[in-house]
Amino acid sequence: MGSTPVDVDVLVPTVGRTAELAATLAGLAAQTDVAFRLVLSDQSATGDAAAQPAIAAMVRVLEAQGRPVTLLTHPERRGLAEHRHFLLAHATADAVLFLDDDVWLEPGSVHRMLDALRSLGTGFVGSAVQGLSYLEDRRPHETAPFALWDGPVVPEVVRRGTPGFDRWSLHNAANLVHVAAELDVEPGGWLPYRVAWVGACAMYDRAALEAVGGFGFWETLPIGHAGEDVVVQWRVMERFGGAGIVPSGAVHLEAPTTVTDRSVDAPDVVFAHEAHQQHADQHPGT
């Protein structure tokens, strides 16, 4: 685990990626002004991701910087939610950053997220990943739901069909890059905004995440699923609040997904009882 006190455990699940993971770790090695530990969990069949030259080199860089590194193998694939729950069980820091293995973070990103998490006193903050191949693709109809938090971040309920759900389009393409360019954010600063959820790069208050059960719902899902991060963020958001921050600083490497079976959307399973109850309330006696 490493004995060096850290503020953040960076939890990275990986499978079948070398170049992308090396770029992700290089982004972490360039972070400043924050003490973190890397916890890398490899689900490849051979379990040797950390032995690949580019990845091994970045691990050595992190260790030379005095940043603890924990390397785990978790070969049995039981779905995204189970893998994240496995990683969370190895976390000890007060804040945990779930970072996908195809995301590059600009210097200062982890510090900004931690500053926002602490300053806002919320359950999570996210830096939405941006696809920079879309820089010339402006989508005002998708950025229209953007709204800064005016005042404290407070708990809210987001579900499919609620107004908050419409914010999902904010994180498409390079939308947040375009939004941030129109805001007056001081260098190194950040502004919180309202989200539906934030995929691929989200930092949680570990106590808040554990209070809602983490990803323990994985046993209710088939292996082929997506949306596990939506479930936990909706649960955290309704008890502790949650926000995205701009500028993001998170760049999606736009590599093909390694999770090809996404036939089940986790929120539809986990929150099915709510839909059934709503139907019963609207149609009593049926």
Disulfide bonds with the S-S distance in Angstrom:
none
